[in-house]
Amino acid sequence: MPATLEVVCTDDSCEMDMFEMHYTYDMPDGVGVEDFQCPYCGGTDCLDAVEL
């Protein structure tokens, strides 16, 4: 089963609530939410990983 990263956008003006990324290939060690941007608002410093 591929790894999954659940992400929430904390920008109050963004309409994106939460999204999930499924890794279908090997990601380098150390890749985290800070390496991505919100697909809706394009922000990078507003993303937080959801801890289950």
C-alpha positions in Angstrom: 0.0 0.0 0.0 1.5 3.4 -1.0 2.2 6.0 1.7 -0.5 8.6 2.3 -0.1 12.2 3.5 -3.2 14.0 4.7 -2.9 17.8 4.5 -5.0 20.8 5.7 -4.7 24.3 4.4 -4.8 26.8 7.2 -5.2 30.0 5.0 -8.5 31.6 6.1 -9.2 32.9 2.6 -8.7 29.5 1.0 -11.6 27.3 0.1 -9.6 24.0 0.3 -10.3 22.2 3.6 -8.3 19.1 3.5 -6.7 16.8 0.8 -4.9 13.6 0.7 -1.8 12.7 -1.3 -1.0 9.1 -2.1 2.6 8.4 -3.0 2.7 5.9 -5.9 6.5 6.0 -6.1 9.4 6.1 -3.7 9.7 9.5 -2.2 13.2 10.6 -0.9 13.7 10.5 2.8 12.7 13.7 4.5 10.0 14.7 2.1 7.2 16.3 4.0 4.3 18.7 3.7 6.7 21.7 3.5 7.7 20.4 0.0 4.3 20.9 -1.5 1.8 23.8 -2.2 -1.9 24.0 -1.8 -3.6 23.0 -5.1 -6.3 25.7 -4.6 -4.6 28.8 -3.3 -1.0 27.9 -4.2 0.3 28.7 -0.6 3.2 26.8 0.9 3.5 28.1 4.4 -0.2 27.4 5.2 -0.1 23.6 4.9 0.0 21.4 7.9 0.1 17.6 8.0 -2.9 16.0 9.7 -1.7 13.8 12.6 -4.0 10.8 13.2 
